[in-house]
Amino acid sequence: MRFVSLLPLALLWASAAAQSCDQRLVTGTFQTGEGGEAEAVLIEDGVFSYVGAVDRVPVSVPERCVVALPEDAVALPGLTDGHVHLLGVGLREMTLNLEGTTSIEDLQDRVREAASETRGVLVGRGWIETGWPEGRMPLASDLDAVVGDRPVILTRADGHAAVVNTAALRGAGIDAGTIDPEGGRIVRDAEGRATGLLIDRAQDLVEGLVPPLTERRRREALETGAALYASRGWTGVHDMSVDPADLAVLRDLARRGRLPLRVASYVVPEGLAALDGPSCDETGRACVAGVKAYVDGALGSRGALLFEPYADEPGTSGLQLINKEEAEALYAEAARKGLQVATHAIGDQGNALVLDWYEDVMPDGARWRIEHAQIVRPQDIPRFSRLGVIASMQPSHAIGDLDFAPDRLGDARLDGAYAWASMQGTGAVVVGGSDAPVEQGDPRIELYAATERKALDGHAGPDWRPREAVSPRAALRMFTYAPAYALGQEETRGRIAPGFAADLSVFTGDPFGGPEEAEALFTMVGGELAAGSLPGGTSR
């Protein structure tokens, strides 16, 4: 089990000399995001005032205000994760982290160890069974074998399924007579008994067993998640499914200089009523952008809504979590308030439904989004561009799913699966993200996945549609220009160009080559050091 405590990263320069620089010159190799490179950037008042050749810098800058990047370093426009759950990232580090679990036996060992160190309800997240030798999801009986005296609730990596032990089933009153909740499924055995697997909204049945987050723990989780993300090379996030309680915490962290990222929040539907419209705090780092809805579940737990049944489980076509009337009421309220709409849709039918609904009610120029757009019928792909709908997609999902998606979907449906190149080819704006804590939330993995479309060990199956891989320039655009465009900020963020916000993600090595080929060196947000170390010793 891994419990990690990360110290917060301050946002100010760490030395008086750095603070006294009205202009800062950074020299090295810069990929501008416009297809070109530069040798130097001049930063003034939080923006780039010059980008170009080092011998043509228009002013003389004191030596103490010059940063020279190492020869093997490359500076990218500040990278934004366009789909993350920041609270979940922090909680993953603070609780039982099941990421990388290799088998049911490994899961049991981790639960046993955690149970020996903690009291009360045992909560964890991060398991994914697709590579396990047992070839199945864990069951209540597997957990009962190691912890039977108190509830255990372990959420799958995708957040759309959980396995619980018998004590949790009893505590929640789940038995053979319990009716499946709308938008959820209690997985049962041949005799109709609950197996311990809860899909999508069936997870809500055990929610009452878990003590609510205290404000202190919420703050710690958000600060931990933000610090971890900045250390990996991100300068911004689009934070999805945000509890309204998080908004005040994020604003306070920003005010106190403890938020090393630009955070654009998309609240849960229940939080929409309390919002008046889009907003940002005085620092510009804690913003509210829109509302996040769900039309279906996830592919791994067979909750994604498909037109035809799952190839490996013909008895189901997934789950629809919201109907047209509910969706359009939510969309109408968001439109009245000028808020952006982001709707989770993974299955081909789920995506078609949301496109239909958006076509009926989306205001002109609203830049609404579909989150994941994971399995889309080929005939629906051009609709994104035609309607002006943003496809918010996660490259790491393609390499995380490649070993099981063909069995789930069958070969024909792979033609519209994780189709980044096809989306871009029709003119759609594709925002890149990670969906952490579903995935690791590492920009090196995302850039590698987008350009290579292979697992980190190099395998990709017999025909994982390699034509859907994109160029490094297109991949970079997914994490720079596209997230800025989604927020209507493409004229001020997402590129290294004069007048643009001085956000930089700096790596040594090749950031497109995977985690083994690069390391995050430092990040700047608005010209301020946010994470890492500057050449010469200044660090955060």
N, C-alpha and C positions, 0 to 999 in steps of 0.2 A: 504494500500500500504506500502511496506517495502523498504526503502532506507537505505543501510548499508554502512558505511565507515569503512574500516579495516585498521589499521596502519600496515605498512610493518614490517615483522619479520626479524631482522638481523641474520646473520649466524655465528657470532663470539661469543665465550664465553663472558659473561657479567662481568667477574671479572678478575683482574690481576692474582689472584691465579690460576684460571682455565686456563688462557692463558699460565702460566708458567709450566704446567704439561706436561713433555715429554711423560709420560705414564699415562693412566687413567684406573683405575680398576672399573668395574661396577659389583655389585653382586646382585643376586636375582634369579628369575626364567626366563629362556630363552628357547623358542622353537626354535631350531636351523634351522628348515626347512628340516632337514634330517631324521625326525621321532623321534629324541631324544631330550633330555633336557640338559641344562648345568646350573651350579650355578654361574659361573663367566666368564667375558670376560676381556681381557687386550687389550687396544687400543693404538697403536703407529703409528704415521705418517699416520693417517687416515684409518688404516686397523686393523683387529683383529690379534693380535700376539699370543694370547692364548685363548682357549675356553675349559672349563672343570670344574672340581671340585674346590671349593673355597680354600680347604686346599692344593691344589697342584699348586697354582699360582707360576711360576718359579722365580719371583722377588719380592722384597719388595717395596711397593708403599707408598709414604707419605700419611698420613691420609687425607690431604686436596685434594688429587687426587683420593679419593675413593668415589664412589656413591653407596649407598645401596638402592635398590628399596624397596618400601613398600611390606609387606607380600602379599597383594591382587593384586599385579601388575604382569604383564607378558610382557616380551620383545619378540617381533617377529622380524624376518629379515625385513628390511625396506620395507614397502608395496608400490607397484607401481600400479597406476591406468593405465591399459593398453589401455584405450580408453577414452579420455576426450577432451573437447573443452575449453581450459583454458581461452581464451578471453571471450567466452560465459559465463563461470562461473563468471568472474568478472563483466561483463555487467549485468548479472542477479541481482547482488547485487546493482548495480548502477542505474537501471532503474525500470520500473514498473514490479515487480516480481509477476507473476500470479500463482506461485506454490501453490498448496493446494486450489485452487478455487473450491467451492463446487456446484455451480449451475450457470445458466445464470444470475439469479438475483444477485448473489454474484459477478460475473464478471462485471455486470453493475455498482454495487456499487463501486468496485475498480476503474473502469475507470472514473466514475464520480468524485471520490475523487482526482485521479491523474490529471484530467483535471482542477480542481480548483487550483492546485498547480504548474502547468507547462504551458508553452506556446509552440506554434508551433505544429509540427507533434507529436502525442502521440504514442510511441512505447512501447510494452511490450512483455513478453514471459512467457510461463510456464503453460498455461491452458491445461487441458485434460478432455474431456467430458464424459469419459466412465462410471463414477459413478454418473453423474448428474441426478436429478429426471426428467429433461425434455427429457432425452434419445436421444439427438441430439447434433450436433455441433452448435455453435453460428452462427448467420447470420448478414449481414450488417444491417438489420432492428433492430436487438437487440442493436447494437452499436449506430445507428442513434437516438434511443430513449433517449440516454444520451449525446452524442456528435455529433452534425451535422454540425458544422461550420468549422471544420478542419479535416485533415486526421487522422484516427486511424488505426494502423497496429498492430495486436496482433498475435504473432507466437505461434503455438501449441508447447507443451513441446518437441516433437520429432524433431522440426525444419523442418518438411516436409509438413507443411500446415500452413496457416495463415487465419485469418478472418479480413476483413477490412470493414470500413464503406463506405457509398455512396460517401462521399467527397473524399475518397482515390480512389475509382473506377473512379470517374470523373477526378481527378487529373492525373491518369495514362492513361486516355483515354480508359478504358475498358467498352464496351457496348455489346449489343446483337450480333453485327457483328464482335467482336474481335475473331480471330482464336486462338485456343489453341496452345501455344508454344510447340515445340518438347520437350518431357520429362516432360510436365506439363499439368494441367487440370484446367480450369475455371469451377467451379461447377455452374450449371444453373438450373433454375426452369422449370416448365412444359412449360412455354412460351418462354424459351430460354434466359431469362434475368439472368445476373450474380447475384448470391446470396450473394457474398462477400467472399466466400470460395475459396482459391487459393491453389492448390496442387502442391508440388514440384516446378518445374521450372516456373510455373505460378506466383510464388511469386516474380520472377525477374521483373515482370511488374510494381510493385510498389516500387522497390528498389530506383528508382530515386527521390522519394519523401522524402527520409530520408537523412539528411545531412551526408556527409562522416565523418568517425571518424577522429578527429584531432590526431596528434601524442601524445599530452598530455593526451587525454582521452584514447587512446590505451594503453599508459604506465600505467595509473591509473587502467585500467581494468585488465591488465596482473598482475600487482603487487597485486591487490586486490584478484584476483583468486588464485594466488600462496600462498598468506598469509592464505587465508581461507583453502586451501587444506592442507597446512602444519599443521594448527591448528587441523585438523581432524585426523591426524595421518599418512598421506601419506608422503613418502620421494621422490617419483618420479612419473612422468607421461609420457605417450605417447600422445602427443598433436596432435590432428587430424584436418585436413583441415585448416592448418595454412596459413594465408596470409603472403606473403614474407615480408611485412612491419613489422610483428611481430618479425622476426628473429633478426633484429638489436636491437630492444628493449630488447628482452630476453638476448642477449649478453651483453648489457650495464647494465642491472639489475644484471647479474651474476658478471660482473667486479666490480661493486660497492657494492657487498655483500648484495644485496637485492633480491636474488632469493633463497628461502629456499627449493628448490626441484631440482632434476635432471630432466631436460626437454628434451625429444627426440621428435623432430618435424617432422611431415609428412605434406608436403606442398600441397596446391591445385594444380591441373594440370597446371594451368596458371603460377605457380611459378617454374616449372621444368626447363625451359630453362635457368634460371639464375643460376642454381646450377651446380657445377662441380662434386660433389660427396658427400658422407657422410663427416661430419665435426663436430668438437667440439671446443668450445672456450677454452682459457687457463685454466679456472677453472674446466672444465669438466661437467659443469651444464647446458650449453646451447648448445645442439647438434642438427644436422639435420640428420635424419635417412632415409627418403624416401618421397614418394609421395602418396597421397590418392585420389582414384577415386570412382565413384558411378556407380553401374549398375542398381539400382532400388530405390524406395522410402521406406516408412515405412508402417508397418502393420496397425497402428492405423488410418491412413488417407487413407488406401487401395491403397497405391502406391507400396507396395512390389510386386514383379513380381512372379506370381504363374503359374503353369502349367494349373490348372483348375480355373474357376471363383471363386470369393469369395462366400462363403456359404450364407452370409447375403446381398450380392449385386451381383447377377449373371450377371449383365451387364458389369462387369469389372474383369480383371485378373491382374490389376496393371499396372505399367509403366516401360518401359526400357529406361534408361537415357543415355546409350552409346552403340554403336554397336561394332561388332567384329573388324572392321578395325580401328576405333578410339582407342579402347582399346589396340590393339596390337601395334599400333604406339607409344602410351604412354608407354606401357610396354617395348618396345624395347629401347626407349631413356633412361628410368630408368636403364635398364640392362647395357647399354653401360657405364653409369656413376657409376655403382656399387651401386645404390640406391635401397632400399627396396620398394616393391610395397604393398600397402594395399588397397583393394577394398571392398567397402560397398556392401553387398548382404544380404538381409533379406528373400525374398521369395524363395521357392524351385527351381523355374526356374532360378531366379537370381543367386543362388548358383551354380547350375549345369552349367550355362553359364560360370561363372568365373573359375570354375574348368576345364572346357574344354579349355578355353583360356590359363590358366596357364600351362596346360599339353602340349600345343603346343609350348610355348615360354619361360617358366621359366628356367633360368640357373640352373644347378645342384648345390644344396646346398644353394640356394638363400634365403630360409626362407621367402618367400612371404606370405602374410596374407589375409584372408578374414575377414572383419570386420562385426561382428554380427553373421553370420552363424546361423541365428535364426530359419528358417524353412528349413529343409533339408530332401530330400527323404532318407529313410533308406538305400537304395542301394548306395547313394552318400556319406554316412558318412565314410566308410572305405577309400574313395579316398583321404581324407585329409592326413592321415598317409602315404598312398602309394606314394603320390606325394610330401610329405614333406611340405605341406601347413599348416600354423598355423591357427587355429580357434580362433579368437579374439571375446570373448563372454562376455555378461554382465548379471550376475545373477539377478540383480534387475529388468531387463526387464521381466523376467519370473513372478515375483510376482506383477509387475505393470500391466502386460497384462492378468493375469489369469482370470479376470472377463469378458473380451470381446473376447479374442483369440479363445475360442471354438466356438463362434458364427461366427466369421470371417472365420474360417478355416474348421469347421466341425471336428468331432472326429478323423477321420482316419489320417488327416495330423498332429495331435498332437504327433504321434509316432516319428516324427523327429524334434519336436519343443523344443528349448532350451535344447538340448540333450547333456549336459556336460558329464555325466557319459558314455554315448555311445561313444562320441568322445574320451574320455580318454581311454576307454576300447579297442579301436582299435589301440592305440599307438599315437594318434595325440597329439600335444602340444596345450593346451588350455590356452590362455592368458586371464586373468580376467580383466574386466574394468567396468566402470559405465555409460559411455556416457553422463556424466553431461555436460551441464545443462539439458539434457533430464531427467535424474534422479538426485537425490540429490548429489551424489558424496561422500558418507559416507562409509568408509571401513567396519564399523560395519554392515551396511545394506547389503553390498555385501557378506561378509563372512556368515552372517545369511542366506541370500537367497540361496547361493550355498549349504549350508548344510541342510537347513530345507525345502526349496522349498515351502514355505508358505508365505502368506501375514504377515505383522508385527502384525496383530491382531490374527494370528493363523489359518485363514481359507485358504483352497486351492481348493475348488470345489470338485466335485464327483470323478474325476480321472485325476488329474493334473500330471500324470506320475511321482509319487514319486520315482520310480526307478532311475530317472535321477538326484536326489540329490547326492552329493558327500561327502566324509568323510572330517572332519576338516583338516587333513593333505593334502588331495588333493585340498581343497579349498585354503589353504595357499599357496600351490605350484602355483596356478593360478595367485597369486598376488606377487610372489617373484621370484622363479626360472624361470617361463615361460616368464615374461616380459624381464628378463635378457637374456634368450635364444633367444628371438626374435631379440635382438640387438647384438647377438654374444658375450655376456658378462657373460655367465653362469659359467665361471671359475673364475670370480672375483666379482660377485654380486649375490644377491638373496639368500644367506645363511649366517648363523652365523658360520663361520669356519675360521681357521687360513689362513691368506693371502687374505681374502675377504674384500671388502670395509666395513667400520664400519658404516653401515646404520641400524638404529634401529627404530621401531615403538613400543612405550611402552604404555600400557593401564592398568588402574585399572579395576578389574572385568573380565568378560568373553567376549572377543571381538567377539566371534562366537554366542553370545546370543542375538544380536540385540542392538539397540541404548539405550534401557533402562537398559542394563546389564553391560555396560562398558563406560568408559570415556578415551579419549586420554590424557595421562599424559605429554609426550614429545616425540620429534623425534630427532634423530641424523642423520646427513648426513656427511659421511667421518669423523666421530668422533667428529664433531662440533654440538653443540646444535642448532637446526634449529627452533624449536617451542616448546612452553610449558614451564614447570618448572621442574628443577631437585630437587630431595629430598635434602633439606638443603638450598634452597632459590634461587639459580641461575635460572633466567627465561628469556624467550624471548616472 
